[in-house]
Amino acid sequence: MVEKNPKGPQWWNRVSGLAGKILPKTGQSEQAPDEERVPTVEERREQALEPFRLLLANRKGSAALALYHKTVQTCESWDLPEKELLQFAELLLAEKLWNAAVTFLEDYLKRYQKRVVPVRLRLAQTLVEQQQRPSYAMRVLSELPREGLGEKEEKLRTALEQKAQKLLDEGVMELEGRAW
């Protein structure tokens, strides 16, 4: 004996009608509403900026450098804002990460003009005193204006030029560096 649907055809019509409202129709996007949207490259850079700033505030240069490299790897590049770039370079210098700091100081000089004089002096100082790269330091210093420097800046420039010249006279040779 075959049993009939006790709820009748009206029940099935209502259920199937609700299913049509709940389930996506064919041809529509089949992305479930619970799935998270993948952030764009720019959004990932912005998301990394806040933890990066926190690392800078807590004076964690090595960790900030690791985050920077991770972000660059996943986002192809990452141009830090001016303030963070300067803080980062100074923090790397404080942690004696000379090579990384030089890279970020060079980046600042390529991208910004506001604090060119102090950044050039800091770069030249690092090149002479920590890296023993006198030729490159002389090129960096040669881009400073001859007039208009403050007394402290002029004194530092002169001292750095003398140190670089002394290293050159002693025969210190370097293999790398950018031509300014």
Stockholm file with secondary structure:
# STOCKHOLM 1.0

chainA/1-180         MVEKNPKGPQWWNRVSGLAGKILPKTGQSEQAPDEERVPTVEERREQALEPFRLLLANRKGSAALALYHKTVQTCESWDLPEKELLQFAELLLAEKLWNAAVTFLEDYLKRYQKRVVPVRLRLAQTLVEQQQRPSYAMRVLSELPREGLGEKEEKLRTALEQKAQKLLDEGVMELEGRAW
#=GR chainA/1-180 SS CCCCCTTHHHHHHHHHHHHHHHSCCTTSCCCCTTSCCCCCHHHHHHHHHHHHHHHHHTTCHHHHHHHHHHHHHHHSCCCCCHHHHHHHHHHHHHTTCHHHHHHHHHHHHHHCCTTHHHHHHHHHHHHHHTTCCHHHHHHHHHTSCSSSCCHHHHHHHHHHHHHHHHHHHTTCCCCCCCCC
#=GC SS_cons         CCCCCTTHHHHHHHHHHHHHHHSCCTTSCCCCTTSCCCCCHHHHHHHHHHHHHHHHHTTCHHHHHHHHHHHHHHHSCCCCCHHHHHHHHHHHHHTTCHHHHHHHHHHHHHHCCTTHHHHHHHHHHHHHHTTCCHHHHHHHHHTSCSSSCCHHHHHHHHHHHHHHHHHHHTTCCCCCCCCC
//
